[in-house]
Amino acid sequence: MKKIGVVLSGCGVRDGSEIHEAVSALLAIDQAGCEAVCMAPNAAFAVTDHLVMQETGEKRNMLVESARIARGNIRDIKDVKAADLDAIVFPGGFGAARNLCDFAVKGAAASVHPEVSRLLKEMAVAMKPIGAICIAPVLIATVLGKEYATVLTIGTDAGTAAEIGKTGATHQECPVTGFVIDTKNKIVSTPAYMLATRISEVYAGVQQCVKEVIKLI
């Protein structure tokens, strides 16, 4: 059974993984007859109250909070190597751009969590497929854009697309239920909630993204 890594960044759109996107990815992986291997960094992040959408001043642990989505079946990303996986998928949510990296604050000058960067580089060197959902393509661009000249989409947002361009990656516009394939680098991306207004739109794009990732294995 093919093993597909799913990198989580917390639990909730404003401070972690977007739950609809994460669950859509897990469902699509299962429907394709593959095994999802959930993982997250063992690191703290700033908490947002999702009722009022304001930071609380509290901090929580990414691995602990991500375990909610994974139903406890999750690994510390530092213990995962590219050799353990056939492909990897990154759901979106602000956690992808705030916790796994700081693109949300620094744009193209962002730094990336060292274990996330390590695993992404290992996957790229091994030519193993990478899927990126919603805002997560900015993370891929930050790590791989300059060296691999990656082609990615976050939908149609011009400001984010411009920052992606500064990393050495190329942004390609894409409709909400569509996807973009960088065939050379085996990277598939889809806009999801960067454009979606309905969960059905999210799943349509994520399911196709996951299918294409698996085809590239």
DRENDREN-331977 format. One record per residue: y negated, x, z of N, C-alpha, C, CB in turn. Coordinates in steps of 0.001 Angstrom, whole numbers, padded with zeros to 6 digits, always signed. Glycine has a CB too. Layout:
BEGIN
YXZYXZYXZYXZ ...
% end
This chain:
BEGIN
+001202+000844+000000+000000+000000+000000-001248+000877+000000-000008-000953+001228 -002164+000587-000893-003397+001366-000981-004261+001126+000254-004178+001007-002264 -004863+002184+000752-005713+002111+001946-007184+002219+001532-005343+003240+002963 -007959+001188+001888-009383+001138+001544-010218+001239+002816-009724-000168+000769 -010963+002313+002953-011828+002453+004110-012979+001470+004063-012356+003863+004203 -013345+000911+005217-014502+000028+005333-015381+000588+006452-014070-001472+005623 -016545+001102+006076-017421+001761+007048-018413+000746+007606-018171+002961+006399 -018306+000497+008899-019160-000468+009581-020236+000259+010382-018324-001382+010502 -021305-000481+010707-022458+000152+011362-022993-000678+012530-023571+000378+010348 -022136-001509+013106-022562-002426+014149-022152-003835+013759-024090-002338+014385 -022744-004821+014410-022317-006204+014179-023539-007124+014127-021332-006670+015290 -024088-007316+012930-025255-008170+012766-026212-007620+011735-025967-008343+014080 -026771-008491+010934-027548-008072+009773-028743-007188+010116-028026-009275+009036 -029419-007451+011241-030669-006747+011540-030474-005397+012224-031529-007608+012402 -029290-005159+012780-029106-003882+013466-027719-003281+013244-029345-004060+014944 -026950-003852+012330-025607-003346+012075-025114-003782+010713-024643-003815+013153 -023805-003976+010601-023231-004467+009349-023540-005946+009171-021710-004231+009317 -023875-006345+007934-024056-007756+007623-022662-008398+007672-024756-007964+006207 -022493-009365+008563-021150-009875+008863-020523-010579+007670-021204-010827+010043 -021286-011383+006942-020726-012058+005763-020218-011035+004747-021786-012977+005110 -020999-009983+004537-020607-008958+003566-019378-008183+004032-021765-007993+003320 -019349-007849+005313-018213-007110+005856-016927-007940+005765-018486-006708+007315 -017007-009211+006158-015827-010067+006117-015409-010339+004669-016098-011393+006854 -016382-010510+003779-016061-010693+002360-015301-009487+001826-017344-010921+001537 -015719-008292+002201-015031-007081+001754-013619-007023+002313-015813-005834+002171 -013475-007341+003592-012145-007326+004215-011221-008353+003569-012255-007598+005720 -011749-009525+003279-010953-010572+002633-010539-010144+001226-011743-011893+002575 -011481-009606+000467-011186-009178-000901-010139-008065-000920-012468-008706-001599 -010220-007149+000038-009237-006067+000136-007850-006642+000430-009646-005053+001236 -007786-007576+001360-006507-008200+001708-005935-008992+000534-006677-009119+002923 -006790-009744-000151-006330-010543-001292-005808-009670-002424-007458-011425-001806 -006304-008442-002500-005851-007511-003536-004560-006787-003138-006945-006489-003830 -004028-007113-001958-002785-006502-001512-002945-005103-000974-001821-006480-002621 -004154-004784-000507-004431-003457+000043-004675-003552+001548-005650-002818-000661 -004687-002401+002195-004928-002338+003637-006342-001833+003907-003886-001425+004328 -007091-002575+004705-008429-002135+005107-008317-001205+006311-009340-003354+005438 -009010-000090+006233-009070+000854+007352-010511+000864+007848-008590+002307+006927 -010777+000116+008914-012153+000005+009424-012502+001224+010263-012329-001287+010261 -013757+001629+010163-014234+002788+010911-015734+002660+011159-013918+004099+010153 -016220+003401+012119-017657+003443+012422-017937+004697+013233-018121+002160+013200 -019173+005186+013200-019526+006313+014064-019553+005887+015536-020892+006894+013653 -019192+006807+016404-019277+006580+017844-020661+007050+018289-018123+007337+018628 -021663+006189+018071-023055+006565+018320-023868+005330+018706-023670+007251+017075 -024971+005550+019378-025820+004456+019846-026808+004016+018774-026571+004873+021104 -027237+002747+018861-028266+002224+017964-029135+001230+018722-027631+001555+016713 -030344+000981+018206-031278+000041+018822-030886-001396+018472-032728+000333+018363 -030877-002269+019466-030411-003647+019307-031550-004579+018913-029761-004138+020597 -031252-005511+018003-032179-006577+017626-031617-007917+018077-032435-006578+016097 -032444-008727+018713-032080-010101+019074-032099-010929+017796-033059-010701+020159 -030942-011414+017375-030850-012121+016099-031352-013563+016166-029426-012114+015622 -031724-014025+017347-032317-015359+017456-033801-015313+017121-032108-015932+018868 -034479-014263+017576-035916-014138+017332-036248-012984+016388-036647-013947+018645 -035232-012214+015991-035371-011091+015057-036369-010047+015558-035806-011601+013687 -036250-009714+016844-037080-008672+017443-036203-007704+018220-038159-009285+018365 -036598-006422+018218-035840-005436+018984-035963-005718+020475-036325-004011+018668 -034881-005477+021196-034832-005793+022627-035147-004596+023516-033474-006332+022982 -035098-003395+022950-035242-002188+023763-033907-001684+024269-036162-002450+024932 -032863-002475+024067-031514-002111+024485-030855-001230+023422-030663-003376+024745 -029867-000463+023836-029049+000291+022898-027587-000081+023088-029255+001809+023082 -026841-000105+021981-025412-000358+022018-024695+000684+021170-025091-001786+021525 -023371+000680+021258-022558+001658+020548-022034+001070+019243-021391+002130+021428 -022203+001800+018154-021796+001315+016826-020305+001038+016745-022181+002324+015760 -019505+001948+017264-018057+001790+017197-017612+000573+017998-017355+003050+017712 -018160+000401+019183-017808-000734+020041-018212-002057+019401-018474-000591+021413 -019421-002119+018866-019897-003370+018260-019170-003672+016948-021410-003298+018012 -018881-002641+016170-018157-002841+014912-016740-003340+015160-018118-001542+014107 -016187-003002+016320-014845-003455+016671-014761-004978+016737-014422-002853+018004 -015895-005653+016934-015917-007118+016925-015497-007650+015554-017324-007643+017296 -016011-007021+014500-015683-007450+013134-014247-007073+012792-016658-006820+012112 -013831-005891+013267-012499-005373+012944-011413-005922+013869-012505-003860+013014 -011770-006801+014798-010820-007357+015774-010114-006241+016541-009778-008254+015066 -010890-005175+016812-010384-004074+017614-009615-003018+016849-009529-004604+018665 -009261-003302+015605-008475-002355+014806-009429-001459+014022-007497-003104+013838 -009931-000443+014704-010988+000386+014120-010845+001819+014593-012381-000160+014483 -011321+002756+013770-011235+004176+014082-012627+004801+014149-010375+004901+013040 -012741+005837+014944-013956+006656+014942-013979+007401+013612-014002+007659+016176 -015083+007311+012897-015155+007911+011563-014900+009413+011587-016510+007637+010943 -015166+010064+012684-014943+011511+012744-013465+011867+012608-015488+012070+014051 -012584+010903+012875-011148+011151+012797-010548+010764+011447-010443+010397+013894 -011391+010326+010510-010919+009880+009195-011278+010923+008146-011528+008499+008821 -010312+011268+007322-010517+012209+006222-010297+011490+004896-009565+013431+006348 -010826+012033+003830-010620+011453+002507-009134+011370+002169-011357+012274+001445 -008360+012322+002662-006920+012326+002401-006222+011107+002986-006296+013585+002961 -006856+010443+003961-006265+009254+004587-006491+007986+003766-006839+009065+005979 -007368+008066+002764-007826+006870+002054-007595+006978+000548-009305+006630+002333 -007525+005819-000090-007489+005762-001550-008861+005423-002126-006457+004733-002015 -009705+004775-001315-011060+004395-001709-011826+004037-000444-011054+003196-002731 -013122+003811-000586-013946+003461+000571-015015+002464+000158-014592+004720+001191 -015370+001557+001082-016380+000525+000817-017374+000491+001980-015711-000880+000616 -018655+000352+001632-019726+000270+002627-020405-001091+002541-020761+001407+002420 -020160-002003+003492-020952-003241+003538-022414-002917+003853-020375-004225+004599 -023294-003887+003564-024712-003685+003827-025110-004134+005225-025534-004421+002803 -026334-004622+005337-026934-004867+006641-027859-003719+006977-025854-005042+007733 -028854-003973+007830-029815-002921+008166-029152-001710+008799-030872-003462+009098 -027972-001911+009402-027271-000782+009997-026939+000295+008994-026019-001249+010657 -026696-000090+007742-026394+000903+006711-027590+001795+006431-025950+000216+005427 -028789+001251+006597-030025+001991+006300-030778+002421+007557-030937+001145+005437 -030266+002030+008739-030912+002418+009996-030005+003231+010900-031379+001194+010734 -028709+002911+010889-027760+003552+011800-026941+004646+011120-026830+002513+012387 -026433+004337+009920-025658+005343+009195-026566+006400+008582-024813+004682+008105 -027803+006001+008303-028846+006918+007857-030179+006319+008294-028795+007151+006292 -031287+006981+007992-032600+006432+008367-033462+006165+007128-033336+007401+009322 -032803+005756+006043-033512+005417+004807-034539+004314+005040-032519+004986+003726 -034253+003371+005938-035165+002265+006198-036524+002764+006691-034554+001311+007220 -036529+003942+007308-037768+004519+007849-038326+005608+006937-037521+005091+009249 -037444+006445+006401-037887+007646+005686-037691+007596+004176-037167+008827+006220 -037067+006534+003673-036839+006440+002240-036005+007599+001726-038157+006387+001505 -036404+008151+000586-035633+009205-000068-035520+010477+000767-036253+009534-001394 -036368+010628+001781-036307+011804+002658-035350+011594+003831-037700+012139+003185 -034549+010564+003768-033678+010182+004878-032650+011256+005214-032969+008890+004553 -032242+011260+006474-031093+012043+006913-029946+011079+007175-031426+012889+008190 -028735+011580+007142-027533+010749+007234-026686+011217+008410-026713+010802+005913 -026045+010265+009093-025126+010629+010169-024142+011667+009618-024369+009362+010731 -023967+012786+010318-023182+013889+009745-021746+013533+009379-023158+015019+010704 -021095+012673+010154-019706+012324+009827-019631+011382+008621-019023+011673+011040 -020639+010534+008468-020714+009659+007294-020927+010507+006049-021856+008613+007447 -021848+011454+006144-022124+012349+005022-020886+013161+004655-023291+013287+005358 -020224+013693+005667-019003+014482+005421-017954+013687+004659-018412+014968+006742 -017664+012467+005132-016614+011674+004510-016992+011271+003089-016324+010434+005346 -018255+010905+002880-018705+010561+001530-018551+011748+000578-020168+010095+001558 -018929+012925+001020-018798+014115+000175-017338+014431-000110-019471+015318+000839 -016482+014251+000892-015050+014463+000690-014503+013498-000363-014289+014290+002017 -014923+012236-000288-014460+011233-001255-014930+011592-002660-014966+009827-000868 -016175+012048-002765-016723+012412-004077-015986+013606-004676-018219+012729-003961 -015731+014620-003875-015016+015807-004342-013606+015431-004808-014949+016874-003223 -012967+014516-004068-011611+014087-004408-011592+013051-005523-010926+013527-003184 -012779+012658-006004-012907+011643-007055-012220+010333-006650-012309+012165-008375 -012388+009955-005403-011853+008690-004916-012961+007643-004941-011265+008844-003484 -012659+006418-005370-013701+005406-005588-014476+005022-004328-013081+004175-006169 -015748+004690-004568-016675+004295-003503-017309+002967-003886-017772+005389-003264 -017306+002004-002969-017993+000734-003172-019173+000630-002227-017033-000449-002966 -020278+000082-002709-021478-000041-001878-022097-001421-002087-022508+001082-002214 -022365-002100-001002-022794-003494-001018-024210-003622-000457-021815-004371-000213 -025023-004460-001090-026364-004807-000579-027260-003564-000520-026259-005455+000832 -027701-003159+000666-028585-001999+000823-027798-000694+000936-029471-002176+002054 -026485-000767+001103-025671+000440+001292-025772+001452+000148-024238+000046+001468 -026059+001046-001099-026223+002068-002142-027280+003129-001828-026576+001403-003432 -028274+002813-000978-029274+003837-000634-028621+004980+000126-030421+003227+000206 -027607+004661+000900-026866+005683+001637-026118+006594+000664-025879+005030+002635 -025474+005988-000324-024742+006763-001323-025711+007658-002103-023970+005824-002287 -026851+007089-002472-027851+007861-003216-028360+009045-002403-029022+006964-003617 -028592+008834-001126-029110+009890-000263-028137+011060-000167-029401+009339+001128 -026858+010753-000064-025847+011806+000101-025449+012437-001233-024609+011239+000788 -025283+011609-002265-024685+012088-003512-025634+012117-004712-023518+011236-003846 -026799+011482-004585-027684+011301-005730-028051+012567-006463-028910+010646-005292 -028474+013576-005744-028953+014806-006375-027829+015555-007074-029607+015708-005341 -026701+015717-006406-025605+016526-006953-024833+015812-008055-024652+016912-005848 -024687+014480-007905-023812+013744-008824-024565+012837-009799-022841+012916-008034 -025895+012737-009658-026694+011868-010534-026081+010469-010607-026800+012478-011955 -025856+009893-009454-025176+008604-009355-025996+007470-009955-024863+008295-007908 -025309+006416-010400-025924+005200-010916-025548+004058-009976-025469+004904-012394 -026568+003352-009482-026364+002369-008426-027253+001152-008631-026632+002990-007063 -026949+000080-007878-027851-001078-007865-028042-001602-006446-027306-002196-008771 -029249-002082-006178-029501-002899-004991-030077-004250-005443-030484-002167-003998 -029966-004513-006742-030471-005773-007286-031697-005559-008136-030788-006742-006173 -032853-006014-007624-034080-005943-008425-035300-005467-007639-034372-007292-009015 -035130-005064-006398-036284-004676-005574-036884-003362-006069-035872-004546-004090 -038108-003436-006574-038728-002283-007226-039013-001141-006258-040011-002704-007900 -039451-001467-005049-039778-000426-004082-038566+000385-003674-040410-001034-002863 -037481-000302-003368-036250+000390-002985-035694+001172-004166-035200-000611-002465 -035759+000572-005355-035285+001249-006564-036042+002551-006796-035432+000331-007784 -037353+002540-006545-038164+003744-006728-037737+004856-005776-039641+003423-006522 -037448+004490-004530-036989+005483-003556-035620+006030-003937-036938+004871-002152 -034754+005163-004439-033445+005619-004919-033633+006663-006022-032599+004419-005441 -034578+006418-006917-034852+007353-008006-035262+008725-007518-035922+006804-008892 -035930+008777-006381-036384+010057-005825-035235+010906-005292-037386+009813-004717 -034077+010286-005063-032924+011038-004551-032168+011762-005661-031976+010103-003814 -032491+011437-006914-031747+011980-008041-030788+010973-008639-030992+013203-007618 -030622+009842-007946-029787+008757-008458-030597+007897-009425-029230+007895-007295 -029900+007061-010192-030540+006129-011108-030248+004712-010653-030057+006353-012563 -031304+003911-010549-031105+002505-010186-031000+001653-011443-032258+001999-009287 -030075+000716-011425-029897-000215-012534-029994-001641-011998-028530+000021-013254 -030873-002454-012568-031019-003830-012104-029743-004621-012356-032208-004508-012796 -029504-005604-011476-028242-006338-011524-028431-007715-010911-027122-005564-010789 -027835-008768-011484-027917-010105-010895-027067-010212-009636-027477-011158-011908 -027304-011259-008873-026725-011386-007543-025208-011342-007528-027182-012652-006924 -024539-011970-008468-023076-011997-008456-022460-010919-009342-022585-013354-008899 -023291-010033-009857-022800-008975-010722-022516-007696-009967-023785-008706-011810 -022254-006627-010722-021986-005317-010133-022304-004256-011171-020507-005199-009645 -022505-003047-010697-022764-001903-011567-021689-000858-011301-024200-001314-011331 -021097-000345-012373-020079+000702-012241-020629+002025-012765-018781+000314-013003 -020581+003031-011911-020821+004414-012320-019433+004990-012601-021618+005258-011201 -019004+004904-013851-017634+005277-014213-017366+006760-013958-017368+004946-015683 -018335+007588-014264-018161+009032-014093-017874+009394-012644-019402+009775-014575 -018607+008780-011719-018480+009114-010302-017630+008130-009509-019834+009190-009687 -017088+007121-010204-016245+006103-009563-016955+005410-008399-014952+006736-009067 -018163+004930-008680-018952+004208-007679-019269+002812-008211-020267+004983-007333 -019013+001796-007390-019293+000412-007763-020243-000173-006728-017976-000433-007863 -021291-000850-007180-022253-001446-006250-022603-002868-006673-023528-000589-006170 -022998-003673-005687-023343-005077-005927-024471-005482-004983-022100-006003-005732 -025396-006363-005408-026595-006651-004609-026368-007459-003330-027561-007377-005449 -025405-008393-003346-025146-009259-002183-026461-009832-001632-024398-008467-001071 -026698-009675-000312-027870-010324+000295-029207-009658-000023-027697-010362+001772 -029215-008633-000851-030497-008174-001379-031087-009246-002293-030331-006831-002143 -030208-010103-002849-030651-011186-003723-030081-012550-003327-030265-010876-005146 -028932-012568-002693-028203-013819-002453-028944-014773-001527-026846-013518-001872 -028781-016056-001794-029298-017100-000904-028156-017938-000330-030294-018004-001655 -026933-017667-000807-025764-018413-000349-024598-017448-000143-025383-019528-001365 -023772-017742+000841-022625-016881+001123-021661-016848-000059-021896-017358+002384 -021594-017926-000820-020702-017952-001984-021134-016930-003025-020671-019353-002609 -022439-016722-003159-022938-015699-004078-022547-014304-003596-024467-015803-004222 -022637-014098-002292-022251-012819-001711-020788-012528-002010-022501-012812-000194 -019928-013502-001728-018496-013259-001919-018149-013030-003389-017687-014431-001375 -018804-013755-004279-018527-013571-005710-018776-012123-006134-019397-014524-006553 -019899-011559-005690-020223-010178-006040-019344-009176-005328-021660-009891-005726 -019111-009402-004033-018308-008461-003245-016864-008437-003735-018353-008830-001752 -016314-009599-004048-014934-009653-004531-014780-008843-005822-014502-011117-004763 -015731-009008-006746-015683-008237-007982-015848-006742-007723-016760-008719-008941 -016750-006401-006825-016981-005000-006468-015692-004369-005952-018099-004884-005407 -015042-005051-005018-013804-004537-004441-012714-004414-005499-013332-005441-003304 -012598-005430-006359-011591-005372-007429-011794-004162-008321-011635-006643-008273 -013064-003899-008670-013357-002769-009555-013092-001437-008848-014819-002831-010037 -013404-001362-007561-013108-000163-006790-011609+000124-006824-013599-000316-005335 -010817-000909-006605-009364-000731-006590-008841-000338-007977-008673-002023-006109 -009433-000900-009023-009022-000524-010393-009261+000965-010661-009788-001371-011435 -010270+001538-010015-010627+002931-010261-009743+003920-009508-012060+003158-009884 -008900+003426-008626-008024+004318-007853-007043+005017-008792-007255+003526-006752 
% end
